[in-house]
Each structure stands twice: as C-alpha cells, then as structure tokens.
C-alpha cells in the first residue's frame, strides 16, 4: 500500500487493539511514526483501571512522536494524560452536563477550561445538540459502508456536508474511510476538517 500521497495530518487514528496487526504497543508506535493529527484511544471495552494503565503506556509513545493523545470516555484518563482533549459519546456529554447543573456548577453549555470535548454524532440534530452542550469538535458518521456497522446503511457524503454546513466547530468524517487519497479528499471537500480511520490504521 502506497502512503506517499496521504496527508496524515488530516487523520485521527482510532484505536482498536482487537484489529492490531502487530503487538498493540508496537502498532501504536508504527501509527505514530506517520504523525497523524491525533491518536484516539477508544478501547471502550476495558474497565477504568486497565484503560488508565494502557493510556499511560500509549501517552509515552504519543509524546515521543509529538502526536496528540485523545482519551475516550474516561475523564480521569484525560487528566492523567494531560492532553487537554477528551472524546465522548453524546449521551455521556449530556450526562456530564446534567450532573454539573444539579451541582450548580453551570447553567449553560458544558465548560471545562482544561479539557476540550470531542463528540460522536450521527445526525444533524445530534450535531446541533452536541455543539449546544459545548463540544469542541465532532466526529460524524458513518460516512461509507463499514464492517463495524454491518447491515447499517452508510449516511454518505451529503449527510457529512449537511453537518459541516451547520456546525461552528470542526467536523471529522468517520466510518468506512480508507488510506486512500482520493476518498479522503472526497470527505474533505464536504467541509470536513479531517477524517477518522480505525481498521487500516490498526493494520498499517
């Protein structure tokens, strides 16, 4: 596979240790050697303690290659990693906001001056809601057919374009995106800031 034409600075590599071609930390090292925009540590099936331990190991690799580490789901992992970014599903962001409101901390969008929040969305309505809750960026998908969502129709480039047009924060396309310069370009042409790639980055 030729990678010379790929702009890795437009790619957020999404972690899935079950797909790793090499032993996991070796694979992370290889991925980071291509200098993607960020490495999203999405191992959501791990319990908190194991996730935090893995995040500490991945942090060392990311720092060595100057790649941004984005922890997923666990706020404490974001604090430990010191990356300043945390990725959440929309329901988790809503839950965090509800807790903050009940504690009297905020009465508007979710705000944490030390952490930017990325949010996964699957519709224009969800995009609006995520932004209203304080999302710093969005991942919108799935754009193309993918084995990760077998039997679920892809939302397509028109969906991505709609989300990009209404979103005041950066949008990254996700789902069925390959290490293919033309396909990545087709996503960026809809107004996306970049793309998220899991399977092929875990096998690169």
Buried (B, 14 or more C-beta within 10 A) or exposed (E): EEEEEBBBEBBBBBBBBEBBEBEBBEBBBBBBBBEBBBBBBBBEEBEEEEBBEBBEEBBEBBBEBEBBBBBBBBBEBBBBBEBBBBBBBBEBBBEBBEEBEEEEEEEEBBEBEEBBBBBBBBBBEBBBBBBEBBBBBBBBBBBBBBEBBEEEEBBBBEBBBBBBEEBEBBBBBBBBBBBBBEBBEBBBEBBBBBBBBBBBBBBB
